Amino acid sequence: MSEGRIDVGNNGELRLGGVLDYRSGPLLREQGRGLILGAPDTALVVDCSAVEKSSSVGLSLLLAFMRDAKSVRRPVHISELPSDMLEIAKVSGLLDVLPLDAATQERLK
């Protein structure tokens, strides 16, 4: 498993990857904030397809990124949320809060 990371994809989406936990969370939080606040005024897509494993820290990051985007009036869409994060979101009651893509919502049915 690889260390947590965040970068910008070819289409301007934020791509989260690796292991999201207490060790990687603080740095990813700061890097993500900088990327969000420095990006163009378009909808923010957070692609989670490269996340290998996540604790609740991953959802905390998503919520923080949503707040950052809201502060600059950017709508947010979360794509490819992995099963472990989806399960934590269910248990935590966050499914109604997270703006999940259609493919992830379909997996909930």
Helices and strands as residue ranges (DSSP letters): E 5-8, E 14-20, H 25-37, E 44-54, H 56-71, E 76-79, H 83-92, H 102-107
